[in-house]
Amino acid sequence: MKVTQAIQKTAEDFHAITKKGIAVYDSDGMRIAGVLIQKEPSEEALKLFFGSTAENQEVAGMHFFKVYEEDAPCYILLIQGYGDDIHLLGKVVAAQLEHIISIFRDKENKSSFIQSLLMDNLLQVDIYNKAKRLRIPMERRRLVYLIETKNAKDRNALKVLEQIFVDRAFVTSVDEHAIVLVMELDDKDDEQSMKNIAHTAMDMLNSETMSSVRIGYGSVTPQLKDISRSYKEAKLALDVGRIFYPSRPIISYSSLGIGRLIYQLPMHLCELFMKETFTETPMESLDEETIQSVIKFFENSLNVSETARQLFVHRNTLVYRLEKLQKMTGLDVRQFEDALTFRIAMMVSSYMDYMKNNKTN
């Protein structure tokens, strides 16, 4: 909700209670909210009152009150009507409006501060001073979750997350498809707790917004100044997971394994590795049946019998496929070292395909 919407709702609520005409104007005399205004004040009258030293003023049944933000007037409140209670009512409504403006100002300031922290755009001294002014503790266990939504500018997803983690996290957006969740952790929160938080966010977003999401998260940081590191780790988790672990909607930086190393390799080294590994038959020439058999073989820890059962083929059929692969590539994936080489080659191939397609797009 924007501040102008909150001001309009406040005007409507007080009108419903008092039955008085209530309106709010900006410093230029433009009305931004109002209910049951029988007569509009002139723009000149509004500007004169705004520039005067008076806190309030009454002209022919129109009662003006200044609304302040950080000791400076920002809006004019108008209440129409007569009665001894008008002055008190104006003070109450003005105070409520100032409270609402303060909440939105703090929220916007915190959002800007957190975004600057995530992007490493603040000096150490600025971090300390701004955190103190915004009443944000410097020392506290925090963890950054990066939530990638399918739909651009998914505001519903942002609201859902704010409602779920209202007391534990700060929620902001960094681009059209990504939401950042800076989660405050208790001392008792462990790795499983962190996974549970991610699953809670994913389940709620999938059910409440019908939005398919992917979530990556970094490592725990004890200092506020270090949340940019956790953010970068969460971003890397999503990027690496997209290439090597596409079936996993939730992935942590600590679980990236060898995929993190391959992701940082220059393309020419990847090409050299593939040429040296597949001297006779390039990997892309292998048929899909053989590739899927090897993948299932790896998933079952090189167990031939269990892999054959899950593939619904005879054991000898699987052995034939593996021997065929050995003849074509020189790699016997039934042996640990050759299996490791082939597994790395599959990941390098996926990385190269992703980088080529990404350049094209």
Short mmCIF file of the C-alpha atoms (twelve columns), coordinates in Angstrom:
data_MODEL
# 
_entry.id   MODEL 
# 
loop_
_atom_site.group_PDB 
_atom_site.id 
_atom_site.type_symbol 
_atom_site.label_atom_id 
_atom_site.label_alt_id 
_atom_site.label_comp_id 
_atom_site.label_asym_id 
_atom_site.label_seq_id 
_atom_site.Cartn_x 
_atom_site.Cartn_y 
_atom_site.Cartn_z 
_atom_site.pdbx_PDB_model_num 
ATOM 1   C CA . MET A 1   0.000   0.000   0.000   1 
ATOM 2   C CA . LYS A 2   1.304   3.461   -0.940  1 
ATOM 3   C CA . VAL A 3   1.309   6.323   1.542   1 
ATOM 4   C CA . THR A 4   -1.436  8.156   -0.400  1 
ATOM 5   C CA . GLN A 5   -3.648  5.059   -0.214  1 
ATOM 6   C CA . ALA A 6   -3.065  4.839   3.529   1 
ATOM 7   C CA . ILE A 7   -3.950  8.537   3.908   1 
ATOM 8   C CA . GLN A 8   -7.156  8.045   1.889   1 
ATOM 9   C CA . LYS A 9   -8.160  5.079   4.054   1 
ATOM 10  C CA . THR A 10  -7.518  7.107   7.212   1 
ATOM 11  C CA . ALA A 11  -9.732  9.918   5.896   1 
ATOM 12  C CA . GLU A 12  -12.481 7.407   5.079   1 
ATOM 13  C CA . ASP A 13  -12.248 5.765   8.518   1 
ATOM 14  C CA . PHE A 14  -12.522 9.055   10.407  1 
ATOM 15  C CA . HIS A 15  -15.370 10.204  8.158   1 
ATOM 16  C CA . ALA A 16  -17.254 6.986   8.922   1 
ATOM 17  C CA . ILE A 17  -16.886 7.697   12.652  1 
ATOM 18  C CA . THR A 18  -17.479 11.466  12.717  1 
ATOM 19  C CA . LYS A 19  -19.563 12.071  9.553   1 
ATOM 20  C CA . LYS A 20  -17.404 15.156  8.911   1 
ATOM 21  C CA . GLY A 21  -15.988 16.131  5.539   1 
ATOM 22  C CA . ILE A 22  -12.258 15.347  5.620   1 
ATOM 23  C CA . ALA A 23  -9.590  16.046  2.991   1 
ATOM 24  C CA . VAL A 24  -5.795  16.112  2.711   1 
ATOM 25  C CA . TYR A 25  -3.821  18.414  0.371   1 
ATOM 26  C CA . ASP A 26  -0.159  18.545  -0.592  1 
ATOM 27  C CA . SER A 27  2.057   21.626  -0.426  1 
ATOM 28  C CA . ASP A 28  0.920   22.705  -3.910  1 
ATOM 29  C CA . GLY A 29  -2.732  22.690  -2.925  1 
ATOM 30  C CA . MET A 30  -3.558  19.455  -4.781  1 
ATOM 31  C CA . ARG A 31  -6.019  17.160  -3.015  1 
ATOM 32  C CA . ILE A 32  -4.640  13.631  -2.491  1 
ATOM 33  C CA . ALA A 33  -7.470  12.284  -0.322  1 
ATOM 34  C CA . GLY A 34  -10.935 13.319  0.688   1 
ATOM 35  C CA . VAL A 35  -14.432 12.259  1.707   1 
ATOM 36  C CA . LEU A 36  -17.669 14.290  1.470   1 
ATOM 37  C CA . ILE A 37  -16.058 17.667  0.728   1 
ATOM 38  C CA . GLN A 38  -18.939 20.092  0.148   1 
ATOM 39  C CA . LYS A 39  -16.754 23.051  -0.849  1 
ATOM 40  C CA . GLU A 40  -13.147 23.048  -2.012  1 
ATOM 41  C CA . PRO A 41  -10.849 25.720  -0.539  1 
ATOM 42  C CA . SER A 42  -8.977  27.846  -3.043  1 
ATOM 43  C CA . GLU A 43  -5.467  26.846  -4.004  1 
ATOM 44  C CA . GLU A 44  -4.289  30.285  -2.927  1 
ATOM 45  C CA . ALA A 45  -5.783  29.878  0.563   1 
ATOM 46  C CA . LEU A 46  -4.102  26.494  0.973   1 
ATOM 47  C CA . LYS A 47  -0.705  27.830  -0.108  1 
ATOM 48  C CA . LEU A 48  -0.992  30.850  2.175   1 
ATOM 49  C CA . PHE A 49  -1.778  28.630  5.162   1 
ATOM 50  C CA . PHE A 50  1.022   26.190  4.276   1 
ATOM 51  C CA . GLY A 51  3.551   29.036  4.171   1 
ATOM 52  C CA . SER A 52  2.334   30.669  7.364   1 
ATOM 53  C CA . THR A 53  3.559   30.030  10.919  1 
ATOM 54  C CA . ALA A 54  0.081   28.973  12.108  1 
ATOM 55  C CA . GLU A 55  -0.464  25.370  13.223  1 
ATOM 56  C CA . ASN A 56  -4.185  25.527  12.447  1 
ATOM 57  C CA . GLN A 57  -6.730  27.970  11.089  1 
ATOM 58  C CA . GLU A 58  -10.497 28.240  10.668  1 
ATOM 59  C CA . VAL A 59  -12.266 30.051  7.825   1 
ATOM 60  C CA . ALA A 60  -16.059 29.866  7.392   1 
ATOM 61  C CA . GLY A 61  -16.442 26.329  8.681   1 
ATOM 62  C CA . MET A 62  -13.267 25.075  7.038   1 
ATOM 63  C CA . HIS A 63  -10.657 24.007  9.598   1 
ATOM 64  C CA . PHE A 64  -7.052  23.702  8.422   1 
ATOM 65  C CA . PHE A 65  -4.347  21.714  10.251  1 
ATOM 66  C CA . LYS A 66  -0.731  21.155  9.289   1 
ATOM 67  C CA . VAL A 67  0.598   17.605  9.067   1 
ATOM 68  C CA . TYR A 68  4.318   17.250  9.746   1 
ATOM 69  C CA . GLU A 69  7.089   14.935  8.649   1 
ATOM 70  C CA . GLU A 70  10.344  15.234  10.619  1 
ATOM 71  C CA . ASP A 71  9.393   18.684  11.996  1 
ATOM 72  C CA . ALA A 72  8.529   20.103  8.573   1 
ATOM 73  C CA . PRO A 73  4.979   20.548  7.214   1 
ATOM 74  C CA . CYS A 74  4.192   18.167  4.355   1 
ATOM 75  C CA . TYR A 75  0.368   18.090  4.073   1 
ATOM 76  C CA . ILE A 76  -2.688  20.157  4.979   1 
ATOM 77  C CA . LEU A 77  -5.617  18.483  6.694   1 
ATOM 78  C CA . LEU A 78  -9.057  20.007  6.102   1 
ATOM 79  C CA . ILE A 79  -12.097 19.213  8.253   1 
ATOM 80  C CA . GLN A 80  -15.413 20.826  7.337   1 
ATOM 81  C CA . GLY A 81  -18.142 21.468  9.848   1 
ATOM 82  C CA . TYR A 82  -18.919 23.198  13.104  1 
ATOM 83  C CA . GLY A 83  -18.707 22.190  16.721  1 
ATOM 84  C CA . ASP A 84  -16.536 22.415  19.809  1 
ATOM 85  C CA . ASP A 85  -14.917 19.059  19.023  1 
ATOM 86  C CA . ILE A 86  -13.538 20.084  15.604  1 
ATOM 87  C CA . HIS A 87  -10.214 21.318  16.975  1 
ATOM 88  C CA . LEU A 88  -9.617  18.145  18.985  1 
ATOM 89  C CA . LEU A 89  -10.674 15.981  16.035  1 
ATOM 90  C CA . GLY A 90  -8.229  17.798  13.761  1 
ATOM 91  C CA . LYS A 91  -5.374  17.241  16.203  1 
ATOM 92  C CA . VAL A 92  -6.193  13.528  16.459  1 
ATOM 93  C CA . VAL A 93  -6.462  13.008  12.684  1 
ATOM 94  C CA . ALA A 94  -3.261  15.003  12.045  1 
ATOM 95  C CA . ALA A 95  -1.401  12.920  14.642  1 
ATOM 96  C CA . GLN A 96  -2.640  9.710   13.016  1 
ATOM 97  C CA . LEU A 97  -1.541  10.908  9.585   1 
ATOM 98  C CA . GLU A 98  1.897   11.821  10.942  1 
ATOM 99  C CA . HIS A 99  2.202   8.334   12.442  1 
ATOM 100 C CA . ILE A 100 1.316   6.719   9.093   1 
ATOM 101 C CA . ILE A 101 3.779   8.926   7.202   1 
ATOM 102 C CA . SER A 102 6.500   8.033   9.722   1 
ATOM 103 C CA . ILE A 103 5.883   4.301   9.236   1 
ATOM 104 C CA . PHE A 104 6.094   4.585   5.460   1 
ATOM 105 C CA . ARG A 105 9.163   6.832   5.664   1 
ATOM 106 C CA . ASP A 106 10.971  4.339   7.923   1 
ATOM 107 C CA . LYS A 107 9.999   1.465   5.659   1 
ATOM 108 C CA . GLU A 108 11.254  3.269   2.551   1 
ATOM 109 C CA . ASN A 109 14.458  4.318   4.300   1 
ATOM 110 C CA . LYS A 110 15.091  0.774   5.514   1 
ATOM 111 C CA . SER A 111 14.384  -0.609  2.062   1 
ATOM 112 C CA . SER A 112 16.861  1.802   0.493   1 
ATOM 113 C CA . PHE A 113 19.432  1.038   3.186   1 
ATOM 114 C CA . ILE A 114 19.138  -2.750  2.824   1 
ATOM 115 C CA . GLN A 115 19.325  -2.531  -0.971  1 
ATOM 116 C CA . SER A 116 22.479  -0.409  -0.722  1 
ATOM 117 C CA . LEU A 117 23.949  -2.940  1.705   1 
ATOM 118 C CA . LEU A 118 23.198  -5.832  -0.646  1 
ATOM 119 C CA . MET A 119 24.878  -4.011  -3.527  1 
ATOM 120 C CA . ASP A 120 27.961  -3.016  -1.481  1 
ATOM 121 C CA . ASN A 121 27.250  0.674   -2.036  1 
ATOM 122 C CA . LEU A 122 27.980  1.881   1.511   1 
ATOM 123 C CA . LEU A 123 31.117  2.716   3.438   1 
ATOM 124 C CA . GLN A 124 31.682  1.078   6.816   1 
ATOM 125 C CA . VAL A 125 31.015  4.296   8.740   1 
ATOM 126 C CA . ASP A 126 27.809  4.924   6.753   1 
ATOM 127 C CA . ILE A 127 26.543  1.419   7.547   1 
ATOM 128 C CA . TYR A 128 27.000  1.987   11.273  1 
ATOM 129 C CA . ASN A 129 25.438  5.462   11.319  1 
ATOM 130 C CA . LYS A 130 22.425  4.580   9.170   1 
ATOM 131 C CA . ALA A 131 21.775  1.339   11.023  1 
ATOM 132 C CA . LYS A 132 21.801  3.209   14.310  1 
ATOM 133 C CA . ARG A 133 19.414  5.864   12.991  1 
ATOM 134 C CA . LEU A 134 17.028  3.206   11.629  1 
ATOM 135 C CA . ARG A 135 17.315  1.121   14.831  1 
ATOM 136 C CA . ILE A 136 18.688  -1.936  13.016  1 
ATOM 137 C CA . PRO A 137 21.033  -4.072  15.177  1 
ATOM 138 C CA . MET A 138 24.537  -4.473  13.757  1 
ATOM 139 C CA . GLU A 139 25.247  -7.844  15.348  1 
ATOM 140 C CA . ARG A 140 22.662  -10.526 14.660  1 
ATOM 141 C CA . ARG A 141 22.653  -13.824 12.779  1 
ATOM 142 C CA . ARG A 142 21.176  -13.166 9.334   1 
ATOM 143 C CA . LEU A 143 20.709  -15.173 6.172   1 
ATOM 144 C CA . VAL A 144 19.767  -13.963 2.689   1 
ATOM 145 C CA . TYR A 145 17.240  -15.834 0.555   1 
ATOM 146 C CA . LEU A 146 16.891  -14.885 -3.102  1 
ATOM 147 C CA . ILE A 147 13.474  -15.819 -4.467  1 
ATOM 148 C CA . GLU A 148 13.067  -15.904 -8.222  1 
ATOM 149 C CA . THR A 149 9.459   -15.537 -9.375  1 
ATOM 150 C CA . LYS A 150 8.135   -16.626 -12.737 1 
ATOM 151 C CA . ASN A 151 6.066   -13.495 -13.320 1 
ATOM 152 C CA . ALA A 152 7.667   -10.079 -13.562 1 
ATOM 153 C CA . LYS A 153 6.868   -7.542  -10.823 1 
ATOM 154 C CA . ASP A 154 4.908   -10.078 -8.792  1 
ATOM 155 C CA . ARG A 155 3.716   -7.690  -6.044  1 
ATOM 156 C CA . ASN A 156 1.457   -10.335 -4.535  1 
ATOM 157 C CA . ALA A 157 4.499   -12.484 -3.817  1 
ATOM 158 C CA . LEU A 158 6.129   -9.560  -2.015  1 
ATOM 159 C CA . LYS A 159 3.047   -9.004  0.161   1 
ATOM 160 C CA . VAL A 160 2.702   -12.700 1.005   1 
ATOM 161 C CA . LEU A 161 6.315   -12.860 2.184   1 
ATOM 162 C CA . GLU A 162 5.928   -9.691  4.258   1 
ATOM 163 C CA . GLN A 163 2.905   -11.205 6.002   1 
ATOM 164 C CA . ILE A 164 4.565   -14.576 6.677   1 
ATOM 165 C CA . PHE A 165 7.855   -13.242 8.029   1 
ATOM 166 C CA . VAL A 166 6.677   -9.897  9.399   1 
ATOM 167 C CA . ASP A 167 8.585   -10.270 12.690  1 
ATOM 168 C CA . ARG A 168 11.696  -12.045 11.427  1 
ATOM 169 C CA . ALA A 169 12.722  -10.703 8.055   1 
ATOM 170 C CA . PHE A 170 13.093  -7.694  5.831   1 
ATOM 171 C CA . VAL A 171 11.612  -8.163  2.370   1 
ATOM 172 C CA . THR A 172 12.606  -6.127  -0.661  1 
ATOM 173 C CA . SER A 173 12.911  -6.514  -4.430  1 
ATOM 174 C CA . VAL A 174 16.081  -6.107  -6.466  1 
ATOM 175 C CA . ASP A 175 14.703  -6.524  -9.988  1 
ATOM 176 C CA . GLU A 176 11.542  -7.539  -11.840 1 
ATOM 177 C CA . HIS A 177 11.905  -11.250 -11.131 1 
ATOM 178 C CA . ALA A 178 13.719  -11.444 -7.792  1 
ATOM 179 C CA . ILE A 179 12.712  -10.858 -4.178  1 
ATOM 180 C CA . VAL A 180 15.263  -10.685 -1.368  1 
ATOM 181 C CA . LEU A 181 14.440  -12.025 2.069   1 
ATOM 182 C CA . VAL A 182 16.931  -10.946 4.755   1 
ATOM 183 C CA . MET A 183 16.061  -13.364 7.545   1 
ATOM 184 C CA . GLU A 184 17.025  -12.873 11.183  1 
ATOM 185 C CA . LEU A 185 17.902  -16.189 12.834  1 
ATOM 186 C CA . ASP A 186 17.815  -17.383 16.407  1 
ATOM 187 C CA . ASP A 187 20.805  -19.106 17.967  1 
ATOM 188 C CA . LYS A 188 18.911  -22.396 17.789  1 
ATOM 189 C CA . ASP A 189 18.281  -22.151 14.022  1 
ATOM 190 C CA . ASP A 190 20.358  -24.781 12.222  1 
ATOM 191 C CA . GLU A 191 20.691  -25.960 8.607   1 
ATOM 192 C CA . GLN A 192 17.377  -27.793 8.769   1 
ATOM 193 C CA . SER A 193 15.642  -24.657 10.069  1 
ATOM 194 C CA . MET A 194 17.042  -22.711 7.123   1 
ATOM 195 C CA . LYS A 195 15.699  -25.304 4.677   1 
ATOM 196 C CA . ASN A 196 12.315  -25.219 6.419   1 
ATOM 197 C CA . ILE A 197 12.128  -21.432 5.994   1 
ATOM 198 C CA . ALA A 198 12.768  -21.812 2.257   1 
ATOM 199 C CA . HIS A 199 10.114  -24.541 1.952   1 
ATOM 200 C CA . THR A 200 7.600   -22.411 3.871   1 
ATOM 201 C CA . ALA A 201 8.177   -19.477 1.512   1 
ATOM 202 C CA . MET A 202 7.929   -21.687 -1.573  1 
ATOM 203 C CA . ASP A 203 4.770   -23.509 -0.432  1 
ATOM 204 C CA . MET A 204 2.985   -20.272 0.488   1 
ATOM 205 C CA . LEU A 205 3.908   -18.542 -2.777  1 
ATOM 206 C CA . ASN A 206 2.885   -21.547 -4.847  1 
ATOM 207 C CA . SER A 207 -0.512  -21.743 -3.123  1 
ATOM 208 C CA . GLU A 208 -1.297  -18.058 -2.529  1 
ATOM 209 C CA . THR A 209 -0.014  -16.488 -5.751  1 
ATOM 210 C CA . MET A 210 0.004   -19.511 -8.078  1 
ATOM 211 C CA . SER A 211 3.539   -18.440 -8.928  1 
ATOM 212 C CA . SER A 212 6.277   -20.975 -9.616  1 
ATOM 213 C CA . VAL A 213 9.389   -19.952 -7.686  1 
ATOM 214 C CA . ARG A 214 13.015  -20.965 -7.256  1 
ATOM 215 C CA . ILE A 215 14.896  -20.149 -4.061  1 
ATOM 216 C CA . GLY A 216 18.615  -19.893 -3.412  1 
ATOM 217 C CA . TYR A 217 20.170  -18.973 -0.095  1 
ATOM 218 C CA . GLY A 218 23.649  -18.106 1.134   1 
ATOM 219 C CA . SER A 219 25.459  -18.682 4.404   1 
ATOM 220 C CA . VAL A 220 24.803  -17.147 7.823   1 
ATOM 221 C CA . THR A 221 26.441  -13.793 8.574   1 
ATOM 222 C CA . PRO A 222 26.880  -12.522 12.154  1 
ATOM 223 C CA . GLN A 223 27.366  -8.880  11.116  1 
ATOM 224 C CA . LEU A 224 24.946  -6.608  9.258   1 
ATOM 225 C CA . LYS A 225 27.766  -5.344  7.021   1 
ATOM 226 C CA . ASP A 226 28.288  -8.872  5.651   1 
ATOM 227 C CA . ILE A 227 24.801  -9.563  4.282   1 
ATOM 228 C CA . SER A 228 26.047  -8.616  0.792   1 
ATOM 229 C CA . ARG A 229 28.201  -11.756 0.900   1 
ATOM 230 C CA . SER A 230 25.207  -13.920 1.763   1 
ATOM 231 C CA . TYR A 231 23.252  -12.232 -1.052  1 
ATOM 232 C CA . LYS A 232 26.000  -12.941 -3.602  1 
ATOM 233 C CA . GLU A 233 26.105  -16.557 -2.428  1 
ATOM 234 C CA . ALA A 234 22.331  -16.878 -2.812  1 
ATOM 235 C CA . LYS A 235 22.546  -15.437 -6.326  1 
ATOM 236 C CA . LEU A 236 25.334  -17.850 -7.214  1 
ATOM 237 C CA . ALA A 237 23.278  -20.740 -5.828  1 
ATOM 238 C CA . LEU A 238 20.421  -19.865 -8.195  1 
ATOM 239 C CA . ASP A 239 22.733  -19.442 -11.194 1 
ATOM 240 C CA . VAL A 240 24.654  -22.675 -10.601 1 
ATOM 241 C CA . GLY A 241 21.495  -24.572 -9.702  1 
ATOM 242 C CA . ARG A 242 19.841  -23.470 -12.936 1 
ATOM 243 C CA . ILE A 243 22.622  -25.203 -14.907 1 
ATOM 244 C CA . PHE A 244 23.499  -28.294 -12.906 1 
ATOM 245 C CA . TYR A 245 20.473  -28.961 -10.685 1 
ATOM 246 C CA . PRO A 246 17.411  -27.771 -12.655 1 
ATOM 247 C CA . SER A 247 15.058  -30.164 -10.850 1 
ATOM 248 C CA . ARG A 248 15.799  -28.625 -7.436  1 
ATOM 249 C CA . PRO A 249 13.581  -25.583 -6.719  1 
ATOM 250 C CA . ILE A 250 15.479  -24.835 -3.490  1 
ATOM 251 C CA . ILE A 251 19.249  -24.823 -3.339  1 
ATOM 252 C CA . SER A 252 21.796  -23.524 -0.837  1 
ATOM 253 C CA . TYR A 253 25.245  -22.163 -1.520  1 
ATOM 254 C CA . SER A 254 26.780  -24.846 0.720   1 
ATOM 255 C CA . SER A 255 25.278  -27.658 -1.400  1 
ATOM 256 C CA . LEU A 256 26.638  -26.554 -4.789  1 
ATOM 257 C CA . GLY A 257 29.615  -28.901 -4.610  1 
ATOM 258 C CA . ILE A 258 31.692  -29.298 -7.761  1 
ATOM 259 C CA . GLY A 259 29.159  -27.290 -9.765  1 
ATOM 260 C CA . ARG A 260 30.464  -24.125 -8.101  1 
ATOM 261 C CA . LEU A 261 34.001  -24.872 -9.312  1 
ATOM 262 C CA . ILE A 262 32.941  -25.668 -12.875 1 
ATOM 263 C CA . TYR A 263 30.861  -22.484 -13.031 1 
ATOM 264 C CA . GLN A 264 34.017  -20.423 -12.472 1 
ATOM 265 C CA . LEU A 265 36.071  -22.120 -15.213 1 
ATOM 266 C CA . PRO A 266 36.890  -20.121 -18.353 1 
ATOM 267 C CA . MET A 267 35.324  -21.504 -21.524 1 
ATOM 268 C CA . HIS A 268 38.634  -22.361 -23.210 1 
ATOM 269 C CA . LEU A 269 39.598  -24.682 -20.341 1 
ATOM 270 C CA . CYS A 270 36.214  -26.408 -20.578 1 
ATOM 271 C CA . GLU A 271 36.685  -26.946 -24.310 1 
ATOM 272 C CA . LEU A 272 40.217  -28.296 -23.753 1 
ATOM 273 C CA . PHE A 273 38.981  -30.716 -21.072 1 
ATOM 274 C CA . MET A 274 36.222  -32.050 -23.329 1 
ATOM 275 C CA . LYS A 275 38.623  -32.554 -26.264 1 
ATOM 276 C CA . GLU A 276 41.138  -34.388 -24.083 1 
ATOM 277 C CA . THR A 277 38.457  -36.565 -22.475 1 
ATOM 278 C CA . PHE A 278 36.591  -37.494 -25.665 1 
ATOM 279 C CA . THR A 279 39.382  -37.937 -28.212 1 
ATOM 280 C CA . GLU A 280 37.419  -40.155 -30.618 1 
ATOM 281 C CA . THR A 281 33.694  -39.728 -29.978 1 
ATOM 282 C CA . PRO A 282 32.432  -36.295 -28.846 1 
ATOM 283 C CA . MET A 283 29.953  -36.356 -26.004 1 
ATOM 284 C CA . GLU A 284 27.179  -34.726 -28.033 1 
ATOM 285 C CA . SER A 285 27.155  -37.724 -30.392 1 
ATOM 286 C CA . LEU A 286 26.152  -40.154 -27.618 1 
ATOM 287 C CA . ASP A 287 22.534  -41.288 -27.875 1 
ATOM 288 C CA . GLU A 288 19.946  -40.251 -25.294 1 
ATOM 289 C CA . GLU A 289 19.320  -43.839 -24.154 1 
ATOM 290 C CA . THR A 290 22.951  -44.285 -23.175 1 
ATOM 291 C CA . ILE A 291 23.124  -40.917 -21.402 1 
ATOM 292 C CA . GLN A 292 19.960  -41.599 -19.377 1 
ATOM 293 C CA . SER A 293 21.239  -45.060 -18.444 1 
ATOM 294 C CA . VAL A 294 24.491  -43.564 -17.145 1 
ATOM 295 C CA . ILE A 295 22.632  -40.867 -15.178 1 
ATOM 296 C CA . LYS A 296 20.476  -43.500 -13.479 1 
ATOM 297 C CA . PHE A 297 23.617  -45.602 -12.891 1 
ATOM 298 C CA . PHE A 298 25.234  -42.680 -11.050 1 
ATOM 299 C CA . GLU A 299 22.070  -42.043 -9.023  1 
ATOM 300 C CA . ASN A 300 22.272  -45.642 -7.779  1 
ATOM 301 C CA . SER A 301 25.930  -45.392 -6.740  1 
ATOM 302 C CA . LEU A 302 27.207  -47.536 -9.653  1 
ATOM 303 C CA . ASN A 303 24.918  -50.447 -8.700  1 
ATOM 304 C CA . VAL A 304 24.199  -52.363 -11.921 1 
ATOM 305 C CA . SER A 305 21.387  -54.563 -10.590 1 
ATOM 306 C CA . GLU A 306 19.417  -51.728 -8.970  1 
ATOM 307 C CA . THR A 307 19.860  -49.474 -12.013 1 
ATOM 308 C CA . ALA A 308 18.608  -52.212 -14.362 1 
ATOM 309 C CA . ARG A 309 15.570  -52.728 -12.139 1 
ATOM 310 C CA . GLN A 310 14.678  -49.048 -12.152 1 
ATOM 311 C CA . LEU A 311 15.176  -48.822 -15.922 1 
ATOM 312 C CA . PHE A 312 12.988  -51.945 -16.427 1 
ATOM 313 C CA . VAL A 313 15.697  -53.660 -18.466 1 
ATOM 314 C CA . HIS A 314 17.649  -56.875 -18.047 1 
ATOM 315 C CA . ARG A 315 20.951  -56.595 -16.214 1 
ATOM 316 C CA . ASN A 316 22.834  -57.768 -19.317 1 
ATOM 317 C CA . THR A 317 21.148  -55.031 -21.379 1 
ATOM 318 C CA . LEU A 318 22.500  -52.369 -19.041 1 
ATOM 319 C CA . VAL A 319 25.955  -53.964 -19.083 1 
ATOM 320 C CA . TYR A 320 25.859  -53.932 -22.890 1 
ATOM 321 C CA . ARG A 321 25.049  -50.191 -22.879 1 
ATOM 322 C CA . LEU A 322 27.900  -49.443 -20.472 1 
ATOM 323 C CA . GLU A 323 30.356  -51.502 -22.514 1 
ATOM 324 C CA . LYS A 324 29.185  -49.725 -25.640 1 
ATOM 325 C CA . LEU A 325 29.939  -46.420 -23.942 1 
ATOM 326 C CA . GLN A 326 33.396  -47.694 -22.986 1 
ATOM 327 C CA . LYS A 327 34.188  -48.627 -26.596 1 
ATOM 328 C CA . MET A 328 33.088  -45.209 -27.832 1 
ATOM 329 C CA . THR A 329 34.787  -43.059 -25.184 1 
ATOM 330 C CA . GLY A 330 37.382  -45.237 -23.507 1 
ATOM 331 C CA . LEU A 331 35.677  -44.634 -20.138 1 
ATOM 332 C CA . ASP A 332 34.428  -47.568 -18.085 1 
ATOM 333 C CA . VAL A 333 31.919  -45.880 -15.801 1 
ATOM 334 C CA . ARG A 334 31.762  -49.028 -13.657 1 
ATOM 335 C CA . GLN A 335 35.135  -47.905 -12.328 1 
ATOM 336 C CA . PHE A 336 35.114  -45.027 -9.850  1 
ATOM 337 C CA . GLU A 337 37.758  -42.835 -11.538 1 
ATOM 338 C CA . ASP A 338 36.207  -43.172 -14.992 1 
ATOM 339 C CA . ALA A 339 32.740  -42.596 -13.503 1 
ATOM 340 C CA . LEU A 340 33.999  -39.405 -11.838 1 
ATOM 341 C CA . THR A 341 35.562  -38.200 -15.090 1 
ATOM 342 C CA . PHE A 342 32.366  -38.840 -17.038 1 
ATOM 343 C CA . ARG A 343 30.231  -37.154 -14.357 1 
ATOM 344 C CA . ILE A 344 32.419  -34.041 -14.473 1 
ATOM 345 C CA . ALA A 345 32.292  -34.106 -18.276 1 
ATOM 346 C CA . MET A 346 28.487  -34.152 -18.187 1 
ATOM 347 C CA . MET A 347 28.482  -31.112 -15.903 1 
ATOM 348 C CA . VAL A 348 31.038  -29.272 -18.034 1 
ATOM 349 C CA . SER A 349 28.946  -30.005 -21.129 1 
ATOM 350 C CA . SER A 350 25.836  -28.600 -19.422 1 
ATOM 351 C CA . TYR A 351 27.768  -25.494 -18.406 1 
ATOM 352 C CA . MET A 352 29.087  -24.946 -21.935 1 
ATOM 353 C CA . ASP A 353 25.621  -25.369 -23.464 1 
ATOM 354 C CA . TYR A 354 24.161  -22.911 -20.974 1 
ATOM 355 C CA . MET A 355 26.851  -20.290 -21.607 1 
ATOM 356 C CA . LYS A 356 26.501  -20.597 -25.390 1 
ATOM 357 C CA . ASN A 357 22.698  -20.292 -25.255 1 
ATOM 358 C CA . ASN A 358 22.947  -17.423 -22.802 1 
ATOM 359 C CA . LYS A 359 25.278  -15.524 -25.125 1 
ATOM 360 C CA . THR A 360 22.933  -16.121 -28.034 1 
ATOM 361 C CA . ASN A 361 19.942  -14.846 -26.057 1 
# 
